[in-house]
Amino acid sequence: MLSKNQKRIFIIIIGIIFSAYIWNLNTSWGNPFEPCLILSTTTFLIIYTPFEIYWSFRDLYFDRWAPIKFGSLIISKIKIEVGKNKKGKSRCIVACLIRSNDQEIVKSKNTIVVVCHGFSDTKETLQYYYLPLAYQGYTILAYDARGIGESKKVGRRSQFLKRIDDYRKIIEWVKDNDQLKNKKIYSVGYSIGAITVLCGGFSNVHIEKIIAISSISYYKQNLPKYSPIVMLSYLLRGVKLFPNKEENEELSPYIVIEKSKRLLSEDIWRNYSKRIFLIHARNDKIIKFKNFKENVKLLDLSDENTLVLKKGGHTQKKNEIVLVAASLKFFNS
């Protein structure tokens, strides 16, 4: 069976053949260059575009997760203040606090896992990942980032720097909460959420373990290399594709971690780097695999602190069970 890229090449060839035919037909009629170019290009787009739209919607359908019914879990909705609007009214991130109703296993783990979703996701998107952790006794704090889901009114989803600030405030909220402050804090981030947990949490002494899935290394260096569809999507949503030097440094995990490395002693640095677990798919077309290699080299991570998947792309499709298993192994170690 042909892969999607092979099918894409086949459709492009057909489109080129038909557009070349239209070009030759118009030139034989004596039409000037510009109409020939417009008509042949339009022919190609008419042939190719429907297939690209179909593949995009098909991927969205295959990547969906049906609503999950909860059993033996206690779920409470919370609001965490991250700022105020011009009128002085609180802006609150909406989160779900999830734990097993088995008090003994929750007490034995004594750990809260803060989960940061991807750019277009919501806190519910990663249920397949964090609900198994909750059943294992981990307390889960999954939240909607600003501009998304129930936190839509807090700000814009494209405010990545403020998203990192929100994350830091959420960690502070956990440390100040009477019921949670004595728990160990772990954190998991996916895609832009991985940038969030690495840039906002690497130097935080209260976070004992961090898992970053499909993380970028250098923000500015890699964003322009996105596919045209992703670039257009980001532009329409107000994402700054070409940040200034200061913004790039704050949004680049590699730079943030490298700065910390220069300030820490060798022993402390080793302890900090051991807290990190990186996961990436080799065929990730959104955040290329070289990002993973750059981060691993900087952190000097062993095989025990990395997971490389051959397929799955940026969405880690069909890797869900492996992600959960690897995360549990790292958390339980």
C-alpha positions in Angstrom: 0.0 0.0 0.0 1.3 3.4 -0.9 2.2 5.9 1.8 0.7 9.3 2.0 3.9 10.9 0.6 4.0 8.5 -2.3 0.3 9.3 -3.1 1.1 13.0 -2.8 4.0 12.6 -5.4 1.6 10.7 -7.7 -1.1 13.4 -7.5 1.6 16.1 -8.1 2.8 14.3 -11.3 -0.8 14.0 -12.6 -1.4 17.7 -11.8 1.8 18.7 -13.6 0.8 16.7 -16.7 -2.7 18.2 -16.9 -1.4 21.8 -16.2 1.2 21.3 -18.9 -1.5 20.2 -21.3 -3.6 23.3 -20.5 -0.4 25.4 -21.0 0.3 23.9 -24.4 -3.4 24.2 -25.4 -3.5 27.9 -24.6 -0.2 28.7 -26.3 -1.4 26.9 -29.4 -4.4 29.3 -29.4 -2.0 32.2 -29.2 -2.7 33.3 -25.7 0.0 35.4 -24.0 2.2 34.2 -21.1 0.3 35.5 -18.2 -3.1 33.8 -19.0 -1.3 30.6 -19.8 0.4 30.7 -16.4 -2.8 31.5 -14.5 -4.8 28.8 -16.2 -2.2 26.0 -15.9 -1.5 26.9 -12.2 -5.3 26.9 -11.5 -5.6 23.5 -13.2 -2.8 22.1 -10.9 -4.4 23.5 -7.8 -7.9 22.2 -8.7 -6.4 18.7 -9.0 -4.1 18.8 -6.0 -5.8 20.9 -3.4 -8.9 18.6 -2.7 -6.5 15.7 -1.9 -4.5 17.8 0.5 -7.7 19.0 2.2 -8.9 15.4 2.4 -5.7 14.1 4.0 -5.7 16.9 6.5 -9.3 16.2 7.7 -8.6 12.4 7.6 -5.6 12.9 9.9 -7.7 15.0 12.3 -10.3 12.2 12.3 -7.8 9.4 13.0 -6.1 11.5 15.7 -9.4 12.1 17.6 -10.1 10.5 21.0 -13.6 9.6 22.0 -14.7 11.0 25.4 -13.5 8.8 28.2 -15.8 7.8 31.0 -14.2 8.0 34.4 -14.3 5.3 37.0 -12.7 5.2 40.5 -11.4 8.7 40.0 -12.1 11.9 41.9 -12.2 14.9 39.6 -12.5 18.5 40.8 -12.3 21.7 38.7 -10.1 24.5 40.0 -9.2 28.0 39.0 -5.7 29.4 39.3 -5.2 33.1 39.1 -2.4 34.2 36.8 -3.1 37.9 36.5 -5.7 40.6 36.3 -7.4 42.5 33.5 -7.5 46.3 33.1 -10.5 46.5 35.4 -8.7 44.6 38.2 -10.7 41.4 37.7 -8.8 38.1 38.1 -7.7 36.2 35.1 -7.8 32.5 36.0 -6.5 29.4 34.3 -9.1 26.6 34.5 -7.7 23.1 35.5 -8.8 19.7 36.5 -7.4 18.0 39.6 -7.7 14.2 39.2 -6.8 11.5 41.6 -7.7 7.9 42.4 -10.3 7.3 45.1 -7.9 4.7 46.6 -6.3 6.9 49.3 -3.6 4.4 50.0 -2.1 4.4 46.5 -2.4 8.2 46.3 -0.6 8.5 49.6 2.1 6.1 48.6 2.9 8.1 45.4 2.6 11.5 47.1 3.2 13.1 43.7 1.3 15.7 41.6 1.9 15.7 37.8 1.3 19.0 36.1 0.4 18.3 32.4 0.9 21.0 29.7 -0.9 20.3 26.4 0.1 21.3 22.8 -0.8 24.4 20.8 -4.2 23.5 19.6 -5.1 21.0 22.3 -7.1 21.2 25.5 -6.7 19.6 28.9 -9.0 16.8 27.7 -6.9 16.0 24.7 -4.3 14.2 26.7 -6.7 12.1 28.8 -5.4 9.0 27.2 -2.0 9.8 28.7 -2.7 11.1 32.2 -5.7 9.0 33.3 -3.5 5.8 33.5 -1.1 7.8 35.6 -4.0 8.8 37.9 -5.1 5.2 38.3 -1.5 4.4 39.3 -1.8 6.8 42.2 -0.4 10.0 40.8 -2.5 13.2 41.3 -2.9 15.0 38.0 -3.2 18.7 37.4 -4.2 19.2 33.7 -5.1 22.7 32.7 -6.3 24.7 29.6 -3.5 27.1 28.6 -4.5 30.7 28.0 -6.6 31.3 24.9 -7.8 27.7 24.8 -10.8 25.8 26.2 -12.1 27.0 29.5 -9.1 29.4 29.8 -10.0 31.1 26.5 -10.6 34.5 28.1 -7.3 34.7 29.9 -5.4 35.7 26.8 -4.3 34.5 23.3 -3.0 31.1 22.6 -0.1 32.7 20.7 1.3 34.4 23.8 4.0 31.7 24.4 6.0 33.8 26.8 3.0 34.5 29.0 2.1 30.8 28.8 5.5 30.1 30.4 4.7 32.7 33.1 1.3 31.0 33.7 3.1 27.7 34.2 5.4 29.2 36.8 2.4 30.6 38.7 0.7 27.2 38.6 3.7 25.6 40.2 3.7 28.4 42.8 0.0 27.7 43.4 0.7 24.0 44.0 3.5 24.9 46.5 1.1 27.2 48.4 -1.9 24.9 48.4 -2.4 23.3 51.8 -3.4 19.9 50.4 -0.7 19.7 47.7 2.3 21.6 49.0 3.9 18.5 50.6 3.7 16.4 47.4 6.5 15.9 45.0 6.0 17.8 41.7 6.5 16.2 38.3 5.6 17.8 35.0 4.9 16.7 31.4 4.7 18.9 28.4 3.8 18.1 24.8 5.1 20.2 21.8 4.6 23.9 22.9 3.8 22.4 26.3 7.3 20.8 26.2 8.8 24.2 25.6 6.8 25.5 28.6 7.9 22.8 31.0 11.6 23.0 30.0 11.9 26.8 29.8 9.7 27.4 32.8 10.6 24.4 34.9 14.2 23.4 34.3 15.7 25.7 36.9 12.8 25.3 39.4 14.1 23.3 42.4 10.6 22.2 43.3 10.1 20.2 40.1 11.7 16.8 40.6 11.1 15.2 37.2 10.2 16.6 33.7 9.0 14.8 30.6 9.2 16.7 27.3 7.5 15.1 24.3 8.3 16.4 20.8 10.2 19.5 22.1 12.0 22.1 20.0 15.6 23.1 20.8 16.0 26.6 19.2 12.7 28.4 18.7 13.6 30.9 15.9 15.9 28.5 14.0 13.3 25.8 13.6 9.9 27.6 13.2 10.6 28.9 9.7 11.2 25.4 8.6 7.6 24.3 9.3 5.5 23.1 6.4 3.5 25.8 4.5 0.2 24.6 6.1 1.6 24.9 9.6 3.1 28.3 8.9 -0.2 29.6 7.6 -2.0 28.1 10.6 0.4 29.8 13.0 0.2 33.1 11.1 -3.6 33.1 11.2 -3.5 32.5 15.0 -1.0 35.3 15.6 2.1 33.3 16.5 5.3 35.3 16.2 7.4 33.3 13.7 10.3 35.7 13.8 10.9 36.8 17.5 13.6 39.2 18.6 16.7 37.9 20.3 15.4 38.2 23.8 12.1 36.4 23.0 14.0 33.7 21.1 16.2 33.1 24.1 13.3 32.7 26.5 11.4 30.4 24.1 14.4 28.2 23.2 14.9 25.3 25.7 18.5 24.8 24.5 19.4 28.4 25.3 17.6 28.3 28.7 19.2 25.1 29.7 22.6 26.1 28.5 22.5 29.3 30.6 21.6 27.2 33.7 24.5 24.9 32.9 27.0 27.8 33.0 25.7 28.9 36.4 25.6 25.5 38.1 28.4 23.3 39.6 29.1 20.0 37.9 27.4 17.9 40.6 24.3 20.1 40.7 24.1 20.2 36.9 24.2 16.4 36.7 21.3 16.2 39.2 19.3 18.7 37.2 19.9 17.0 33.9 18.9 13.6 35.3 15.5 15.0 36.0 14.7 15.3 32.3 13.2 12.6 30.1 12.9 13.4 26.3 10.6 11.7 23.8 10.6 12.2 20.1 9.6 10.4 16.8 12.2 10.2 14.0 9.5 11.1 11.4 8.3 14.2 13.2 7.8 16.7 10.3 6.7 19.6 12.6 9.6 19.6 15.0 12.4 17.8 13.3 14.3 15.0 15.0 17.5 17.2 15.1 15.9 19.2 17.9 15.8 16.1 20.0 19.5 15.3 19.3 20.6 18.8 20.1 18.8 18.8 23.5 20.0 15.3 24.3 23.6 16.3 23.6 23.4 19.4 25.7 21.9 17.5 28.6 24.2 14.6 28.1 21.3 12.2 28.7 21.7 8.4 28.9 19.4 6.0 27.1 17.4 5.7 30.3 16.4 9.3 30.0 15.3 9.2 26.3 12.8 7.4 24.1 13.1 7.5 20.3 10.2 6.2 18.3 10.6 5.4 14.6 7.1 6.5 13.6 4.2 8.5 15.1 5.1 11.9 13.7 4.5 15.0 15.8 1.2 13.7 17.2 2.7 10.4 18.4 -0.1 8.6 16.7 -0.3 4.9 17.7 2.4 5.5 20.3 0.1 6.2 23.2 0.6 3.0 25.2 4.4 3.3 24.8 4.3 6.9 26.0 2.4 6.0 29.1 4.6 2.9 29.8 7.8 4.9 29.4 6.6 7.7 31.6 5.5 5.4 34.4 8.9 3.7 34.2 10.7 7.1 34.5 8.4 8.3 37.3 8.7 5.1 39.3 12.5 5.0 39.0 
